[in-house]
Amino acid sequence: MAIGELLIAASIKFLFEKLATLAAGELSNFARGFGGERRIRTLLTKWSTTLGEIEAVLVDADEKQVTERGIKIWLEDLQDLAYDVDDILDEFSTEALRPKSLITTKVRALIPTKIVKLDEITTRFQDLLERRTVLGLQKVGSSNAGTSAKAWQRPPTTCLMNEPSVYGRDEDKKKIIKLLLLAYYGEAYLTSNVPHDLLQKLRRLRVLSFGGYKIVELPSSIGHLKHLRFLDLSHALLCSLPESLCTLYNLQTLELRYCIHMKKLPTATGNLINLRHLDVTGANSLQEMPPKIGQLTSLRTLSNFIVSKGNGFMIRELGNLMHLRGALCISGLDNVVDVVDAKTAKLYEKQGLDELLMKWSDINSDDSRNEKVELEVLDKLQPDKKVKVLSISGYYGPIFPTWVGDPRFSNMVKLGLKNCEKNAHAYHLWGNYPHLQNFTFEE
């Protein structure tokens, strides 16, 4: 089976799963809201059945398309349709995920237009089925299939490399190549023109990276990329992001590493409920987290959580982020003044965290710091006992809580204590961890 047909087969398998998920989930609920649930369910079921019939003849089509032009065109049309089905499902899913408060009369007015799109896709499915019969495509294993439609076998491996290529969506490919070539005109041109011009045309884009480009502004047209899953803006010179970015409800990864001028994230970031990875490593100008970040319950990666002055209660938002894993740095802990807020963060329930960095301000003023509160806050921020790396910086409490140095944290391999001035005696804690490999103590 050629790479192009493998891609089609993979697309169909993915659509099977997506149809089943959406029919039973948020799309059905959304359709119920405007009285179209039954019709939507009927169409999705019909599509699923049609996909099954088409999938059954893919092997035969793959073998025959080499010599029969009509079958090659049929496969190309099938791939185009698979993309369009994925797009329309994304559009409906996006509307279903949109907060109810944002579902305006204008949005509801567009629903009939989307229903027309569903009918058009159904017609195209039917056309492919009819052409399948005319082209004589047979199911694998069928008594009429003959010897040509035999089960596909994996070709032998070889050390020879094939020329890489991109299959399908030639127009999108041309636009992306144009974007890459425009780098030769210099970063100024890329910054001022390319994003706005091209983002309007790449509405089906899944992955977009401006990583390494020194762009200073991201246009609001980024909000048109409703199918975007991955956005990399690392090392950009952005001070902020447009609020329209928060309508990208399918976005799963947002890379903002070393955006050193970034001061804040969009207010509605909490609407990106499919976001799994938010990396702001090195974005040291970031002053606070956006409100309702706790709505991002799919988050796996959150590199930094900043507690700003007067917003100590915001640490509560961590409580809903139960799937966090890897490393997490919490800074501005001297701004947490309520012990209940610290406990509500539920760090002890986050079993996926391997590395935890806790930072208080390095400004040690007896007038501005409450050592008793800091002790109680640190006590309530006890992580899961599987944590491997722990770093505490700027802590001003009189002693460490009992969990710091608890030998039951048997996975601990690295411990760092920095600028904990009231705990100069704490260097002895390293001996409590049975597998500790690295201990750093700085006054």
N, C-alpha and C positions, 0 to 999 in steps of 0.2 A: 504494500500500500504506500503510495507516494506521500510526501510530507503534506501536500495540500489537502489530500483526502483524510490523512490523520487529523489534521486541524479541523476539518468539517466534522469528523466523528466525535472529536473532543468537544466541539461546540454543541453538537446535538445532545451529548451526554450531559453537559452543563445545563442546557436548556431544560432537559427533563427534570433535573433536580430543582431548578429555579421555578418552573411551572408548578411543581408539587408544593414547594414552600410558599409561594405567593398565593396560590389558590386557597391554601388552608390558613394563611396568616393575615398580614396587615393589608394586603390588596383586597381580600374579601371584605374585611371590616370597612375599608375605605369605600368600596363599591356600595356597601349597605347604606352608607351615609347619603347617597343620592339615588337610591332605589334601583341600582343596576347590578346587584349582587348575582342574581340568577343568570343574567345574560353574560356577565364576566365569567362565571363558573362554567357555563356551557361552552363558551369560546375557548377557554383554557383547556378544558377536557378534550375538545375537538382537535386543538393544536397538538396536544400530547399524543393522541391516537395517530394523527397524521405523521408526526415525527417518528413514531414507531414503525410505520409502514415504509417511510423513506430510509430509515436507518438499516432496514432489512436488506436493501438492495445496494448499499454503498460498496460492498466488496465487488459485486458484479460491475457496477459503474466504474470503479477504479480500473479494472482490467480492460474494459472496453473503450474508455475515454482516450486511450493512446491512439487508437485507429479511427474512432468515430467522433467527428467534430461536434455533432449534436449533443452527445453525452457530456463532452467537456464543457459545453455551454450550460448544460443542465446543472452540472456540479458547481459552476461559477455562480449561477443564479441561486442555487441552494445556499452557498456560502453568504451571498449578499443578504438573503432572506434571514439567515441565522443571526447576522449582525443586527438587522432591523428589528427582529423579534426581541433580541436582548435589549436594544435601545428602548423600545416601547414599554417593555416590562420595567426597565429602570425608571422611565418617566412616571409610570403609575406608582411604582414603589416610592419614588421621591415624594410624590404628592401624599402618599399614605403616611410617610414618616414626618411630613411637615407638621409642626405644632398646630393644633386646632385654631389657636389665636391668629395664625398667619394664613389660614384658608379663607381668602377673601371672595367676594362675589365675582371678581374677575377670574380667579382661579377656577371657580365652579363653572363659569361660563365656557371655559376651555374643555370641559369634560366631554361634551358631545363631539368636539373635534377629535379627541383621542379615541372615542368609540368608532368614529369613521376610520381611523387608522387601523383599529383592530379588524374591522370588516375588510379593509384592503389587504391586510396580511392574510386573512382567511382565504380570500380569493386567490392570492398568490400561492398559498399552500395547495389549493385545489388544482391550480394550473400545473404545478410540479407533479402532482399525482397523475394527472391525465397524460402529461408528456412522458412520465415514467412508463406508462403502458404502451404508448406509441413507439418509444425507443426500445421496447422489448427487454427492459431490465427485470431481472429475476431475483427472487430471494435465495440466499445461500441455503443449500439443502433441499431446495424445491426440485421436484421430479422433472420440471421443465428447464431447469437451469443448465443442464448439460455439464460439460467438463470445464467450461470457462469460469463458472462461479464457484470455484473451490475456496475453501477456507484460507484466509491470508496467513502466511507464515513470516516471521520476522526475518529480514534479510541478514546474511552473515556480516559480522563486523569487519571493518577494514581500517587500515592506518591512513588511507587516502582521505583527504578533506574535500567535501563538496563546497561549491561556491555558495555562500550564504545568500538568502533572499527573503523577501517579505511577500507573503501570499495574501491576496485579497486587498480591498480598500486602496486601490492604486492612487486615487485622488488624494486621500489623506496622507499616503506615503510621500507624494510629491510636495505637499504643503510642509510636512515635517522636514524633508530634505532642504526645502527652501529656507526654513528656519535655521537649520544648521549652517547652511552656506552663508547666511547673512552675518554670521559672526565675523566674517572677513571684512565687513564694512566697519567694524569697531563696536565697542560696547555702548558708545553713546547712541548709535543708531538702534541697537537692540533695545536699549532702555526706553527710548522715546517713541519708537514706532512699532516694533515687531509684536510685542505682547498684545497691544490693543487690536492691531490689524489681523493677526493670525488667530487669536483666541476666539474671535467672532466666527472663524471658518472651521475650527476644529472641535465642533460641539460633541463629537463622538469619542473624543480622546479619553483614554483610560489612565495614561501615565504622562506626567509633565515635569520636566526637570530644568530649572534655571540655576542649579547648583554651580557655584563658581562664577556666575555672571554678576557683575557689580551693579545690578539694577537698583534704582532708588525708589521706584514706585511700581506697584502691581495694579493694573487697571481694574475697575469694577466689572469689566466684561468677563473676569475669571468666573463670575457667578453663572455664566452660560454653560460652563462645562459640567453639565449635570451628571455625566457618567464617569467623572474623574475619580480614580481610586488612590492615586499616588501623586503627591505634589512635593517637590524638593526645591526649597529656596535657600539652601545652605550658603553661607558666606555672602548673601545679598546685603545691600546697604539700606535696606528698608527700615523705616522707623515705626511703621504700623502696617496693618493689612486691611483691605477694604471689608466692610461688613458683608458685602455680597458673597464673600467666600463662605460664609456660614449657611448658605443655601445649598452647598454641595453635600447633600445628605448621604451620598454613596462614598464619600472620601474615607479612606481607611488609614492612610499614612500622611502625616504632615511633618516634613523635615525643615527645621529652622535653626540648624546647628550654626553657631558662630555668626548669627545675625547680630553683630555687636551694637547696632544702633536701635534695635527693636526695644521699645519701651513698654508696649502692652499688646495683648492679643485682642481680637475683636470681642465686643461685648457679648455677642450671641454665639460664641464658640461652643457653648453647651448644647446647641442644636445639632452639632455634628455627631449624632448618636451612633454612627457606624465607625467612628474613629477608633483605631486600635493602637496607633503609635504616634505620639506627640513628643518630638525630640527638640528641646531648646538648649541643649548643651552648648556652653560658651556664649549664650545670649545674655551676657552679664548686665546689660542695661535694663533688662526686664524687671519691672517694679512690683508686679502683682499678678495674680491669676484672675482670669475672667470670672464673673459670677456664674453660678450654676454649673461649674465644671464637673460637679458630681453627677451630672446627667450623662456623662460619657462612660456609661457602665461597660462598654466593650473595650475600654482601654487596657492594653497589655503593657505598653511602654509609656512611662511618664518620667522623663529624665530629671526634671526639677519642679518643685512646688514652692512658690514664694508666698510667704505670709507678710502682707504689708502692714504698716503702722495704722492702728485703728480698725483693722479688719482681722483680728485674731480669730474670730469665729469662723473664718473661711476654712480653717484647717478641718472643720467638720466635713467638708466636701470630699475629703479622702475616704470617708467611711463607706461610700457607695462604690468605690473603685476596687472591687474585690478580686479582679483578675490581674492586678499589677504584678509584674515579674521583673527580674533583672535588678537594675540599680535605681534607687530613688534618692534624690537630695532634697531635704526640706530645709529651707533657709528662712530667716526672720522669726525664729522661734521665740525671741524675746518679746514679740508682739502678741503672743498668746497669753492672755491674762486669766482665762477661765479654764480650770482643770477639766471641767465637763467637756469642753470643746476638744481638748486633747484626747480624752478617752473615746469620744465619738469618732475619731479618725480610724479606730479599729486596726492599728498596725499589727496587732497580735493575730489577726485573722488572715493576713496576707501571706500565705505560705509560699508564694512564688518569688518573693523578694530575696535576693541573694546578698545585696549590698545596700546598706542604709547609711546615709550621711546626714547628720543633724547639725545645723548651724545656728548659733546665736550671734548677736552683734559682737564685734570685738571691742566696742566702746564700753569699758567697765566703769560705770559711774554709780556710786552707792545711791545717788538720788534717783536714778532712772531705772534701776534694776531691783527686782524683788526676789531675793535668793530663795525664799520659801516657795513662792509660786513656781520658780524655775525647777526646783526639785520635784514638786508635785507634777508638773507638766512632763518632765522627762520620765518620771515613774509611769505615767499613763501612756506614754509613747513606746512602751515595751513592744518590740517586734516579735514575730514568730521565732521559735527556738532553732529553726533551720537556717537562719541568717549566717552568712559566711564572713562578711566584711562589715565592720562597724566603725564609724568615725564620728566623734563628738568634738565640736569646735565652739569656743566662746562661751561655754556653759559657766554660769556664775553661782550655781547652787552650792551650799555648804558641804555637801557630801554627794556621792552618787547613790541612786536608788539600788536596792538589792539585786535587781536583775542584771545590772552592769557588773560583770565578774562572776555571774552565776555559771558554774561548771556544766549545767544542763544545756547550755548553748554549745553543744559538743562539736558542731560544724564550724565554729569560729576559727578562721585561719589568719585573719588580719584585724588588728585593733589599733585605732589611732585616737589619741587625746591631744588636743591643741588649744592653748590659751584658756585652759580651765584653771584659772589662777587660785581659786579657793580649794583646789584639790591637788596640791603639790605632792601629796603623799600617795596619790592614786597609782603610781608606777607599779605597785605590787600586784595590780589586778591581772597582769599578764600571766601570772602563774596559775590562775584559776581555770584556764582553758586548755584542755588536754591536747588539742591539735593545733594550737596557735603557732604560726610560722613567722609572723612579722608583727612587731609591736613598736609603735612610734609614740613618744611622749615629748611634747614641746610646751614650754611655758611662755 
